[in-house]
Amino acid sequence: MKPLSLLKDKRFRYGTMSTAMMIIAIVVFVLVNLIADEFNQTWDLTAEQLYTLTPQTENFLETLDMDITLTYVTRTGGESHRLVQLLAQYDAASPRITTEQRDPTINPAFVLQFATDIEGGISDGSIIVQSPHDFRVVHPRDMGTWQRHPQTGQPIRATYEEETAITQAINALTLGEPLIIYHITGSGELTLPPALIEYLASENFIIRTHDAILHDIPETADGLFITMPNRDWGSIKADRILDYLDNNEGRAFFALGITVEPFPNLDRVLQAYGLQLGNYAVVETDPDRTFMRALMGEPAAMMPTWELHEEITFPLVLQGFTSILFARPSGLEILDLRRDNTVIEPLLTTTRDAVAILLDSDVDNPELIDGPFDIAVAVTETFMGATPRVTRLVVVSDWIFMHEQFNALIGGGNWAFISTSLNWLQDQPAGIWIPPRRPAGAAPVMLSDAQVVTMTGVAMGVIPIGLFAAGIFVWFRRRHS
């Protein structure tokens, strides 16, 4: 058969076209796979973005100025796929980050060099965060919380906090040596929740107890954490605290509250910086600022209003906190009689609808004071003399807000406020807060109604109609060729 005759033959043309299309399809398939392998692009379709770093972590890693190694300690084959993917995100986010995996059964010497200083050793599933000068260990217990299923009683994952723990550990290493904060005791002071102490440790603060009745406050203390005592301080204790604050560029965080009996020595310390605890209990009546109600319908918790402070409240607003949660605070009165070099800035206030109940008024006919009220303030006293010094205080008029349950109810805002306050006291930038991720449930991909309608329309309408139209077009071309 002549070449021109072959070109006119329909079977030859159709066969050639089919072969060419198959070759093109194979070439395209190979190219797509090569490109996909080169870029290794993946998409996180989980509702909580469980496999994606938050903008807070990405922004922090962009400014990282030291080399960090993240070592995943786990048995081969027992890796958490989600955690492996998350570590890959860290590795891709900064050239300063290096990730690796070590099997403790194969590399016991490597693990033991870190485990000697860790109580209980390093458990399987931990992550060692290492800088050239120090290291931190993120244990599995730090990576999330569990709760009981209401029907089966089986433990189920409540939150994923791997990114929170890892980023905080990296941040702590960049800050250098931990700061020592002394929790003042000796007068029946409220104890700090253990979980709060662990949280502050992740923020590079070490909390130690110190009895200020028996011992002078060390000059090397980076700061004091003062909680509400159940009895007034002695004069010696008050003098020691004042001496530390006045003469050592003292820094202190006060978590106080309502006092039924007079506390003259405690008042003396506050009055030295222009403050006085109000002899009343503050109740918020604005429904938009009331968190929940007690059984009798009385407001039981309030969400104070942020007042702008560049280094304490503003960073929390930027990170998405709308407020923190208080129980029943006592107001803070700012005294007119105070030293000229003392500046007092409100941090948290109530609305004008809040009222205060005087504690010594008639129970049947209580005396009320109209709001608003200051319930947390920052104090800065600058002394310009032969030896200039700056004293800083943060005073909060409600100690219950430190409770772990109150912190959890507001999404971690209460402890984040404590952390930013302690950082301001130490002239450090605010810490990094990363919200915990919550499991999406049975369905790993969450779709809105509009997305369901759109995908259903595409799957059941656009695609079948498109294929049908393509078939008609091909048939028509062949029919008339």
Phi, psi and omega in degrees: 000138181287154180303320180295325179293322178298319181294333179275347182284127183296318183296323178294316180295316180295319179295318179297317180296319180296318179296317180298318180294321177297318179296317179297318180297319179295317180298315179298318180298317180294317180296317179299317180293321178296318180293317180297320179292327181290316183268340178049046184278131175229162180233133179268108182260006179286147183298324182264009181051053185293340183253012186235136177290145178286159176301329179300314180292317181298317179295321179294317182293332178295333181259007182297129184244018175216157180282134181232134176247128177253114181251118179271112181266107181200153178291143179299128183094347179256017182293149170275117182301320181295320180290322176300316179295321181295318178295326176297327177294319177299316182298322182280339186281337183209136175292347179280346184262132173235133180244147178207167180231134180232133175272118183296337178281334179267327182238060183296326181295321180298315182290321184295331181293338176263333187284343185297330181260006183250123179295127181085359178076189180252115184278160178298134182097000179281164176234125177267119179258113191235131171253176178298342187242342185203178178208159172228150178245125175262110182276159177304327180294341179274353190263010178157178180235157180235156175215166180274137176293132185296333180265312186268339183078001180282147178291134178229154183288127179262318179217152171251120185231026180298313181297319179304311184292318183292313181295321177296322179294318177296316180299318180298322179293327181287339182277348179089213184296138178298150178270139183263117178249125181266123174275115186285130180230184177114346181233032180072033181296150176297137178282153177277138177302134179305323180294326177293320178298319177295319179298314180294328175298321177292340177265012175077031174239131175255125182261126175234148178272148181212122178276106183280356173281320184271334188223149171295153177283128182301136178296337181277000179297132178282339179178170179242146172242110186248117178253167186296124175277159176268000172211157185295152175292154169284163182297325180296317180296316179298319179296320180295320179292317178297320179297318178296315183292320186281326192250354186232028187048050186296148178230134183210143174248123180253127171242095187252203181176196183290136177243126179280323179253158178296142176235074188299322182286322173297316178300323182298322179292316180293318181297332177299339180243023172079024183234156176211130174290130179288143179273056183201164177251130183268132179235127178271130180250352177291118184297335179286343181247010178257125187278313181205167182239148179284179184298328182273008179084008180272137178304129185249343180206152183227156175248102182296166178266134176292137165252141188292120170224122191302326187251352181246301185272325184300316177300328179290321177297318179298329181272007171098005179281127177271336178185183168236179188241124177245158177266270180226085185283163165262141179290160176251121179267127177269117186279143176288328181271101177204167183293144186297334184269017180254126178245127180244123182242124176295140176250318181225134180225166173264176174277174177291341180282349180291150176230156177240136180257118178296130186289332182261016179271172182298131182297319182285334181222070187293148177273130185248149175238134181281149179278185006277169182229145170275127181237000170203134183222159172247134183241131175233123176241122182249124179250115180256095180223207178300324176236093182299143178210159179230128175251137180230138176227148164237123184240124180243135186263025177212118181272341184294337183296344178285344185299142183301322181294318179297320179297318181293323182297329183259011176077028176091003185294325182297313181287329176296324177295318177299317182296313180295327177295314179296323178294320178296319178303327184261012181059035178249154176293158180299149179290179181254121178252128179237121183295143176294146177269146179245141181299145184281355181094207184291325182265115182289337179245122181259127181238139176284169178299319180296321178293321178297315179298317181296313181293323178295318179296319179293315184290321186259350182238295188296312183294309179300318180295320179298315179295320179296316179296321178297319179296317178298319181296314179297316180298319182295319180296316181292323183296328185250013177271000000 
